[in-house]
Amino acid sequence: MANYNPNEVVDILITLDECGRNYRLTARTYVERFPNRRHPNARQVINIKRRSRNNPLHQQRQRNRLQNNNDPRLLAVLAMVHLNPHISTRQIQRELGVPRSTAHRWLQSVNYHPYHITLVQELSESDYVLRSYTNTNRPYSGPKKWSRNAPHVLVVGSVMLTRAFFMLISGMKNARMQCL
């Protein structure tokens, strides 16, 4: 709902009284009388009447703005986030004593969102190991190794007659032959 200023609210309420408390007629009449203003619909007229009845001194609502942006705790929180963008609200709570929800609300009010970025600009040591591992496994994958007609000899008296066991054994033989 739009936040109408006190003059607009008074004009809407006067129009409502003149229209015999008919909200739709009030909305249409207000459009005709004040063509250069914002035009409320019937539901907004109901809400304006209810709000003015509950709060006779119409005060403008604050909308997620910092009330006191000179607060030293707020400036300390913003400084911590500026120095370390990866800091969590729990760390802020531990180090400054500011409640976590308050720190989170302050960060959101200046469009900072607590999240952790993982920068991937270069390869790490573990990436090289994985890369070389996939290259060494390339000869082991193929249609002959995984098909039902794979060239493996089955030993009938053996306990381990699974296909995975035979693929493991044949892979080890191939690797041994390549090393020699």
Secondary structure as GFF3:
##gff-version 3
##sequence-region A 1 180
A	DSSP	alpha_helix	6	18	.	.	.	ID=ss1
A	DSSP	alpha_helix	23	33	.	.	.	ID=ss2
A	DSSP	alpha_helix	42	54	.	.	.	ID=ss3
A	DSSP	alpha_helix	72	83	.	.	.	ID=ss4
A	DSSP	alpha_helix	89	96	.	.	.	ID=ss5
A	DSSP	alpha_helix	100	109	.	.	.	ID=ss6
A	DSSP	alpha_helix	125	137	.	.	.	ID=ss7
A	DSSP	three_ten_helix	138	140	.	.	.	ID=ss8
A	DSSP	alpha_helix	143	146	.	.	.	ID=ss9
A	DSSP	alpha_helix	163	179	.	.	.	ID=ss10
###
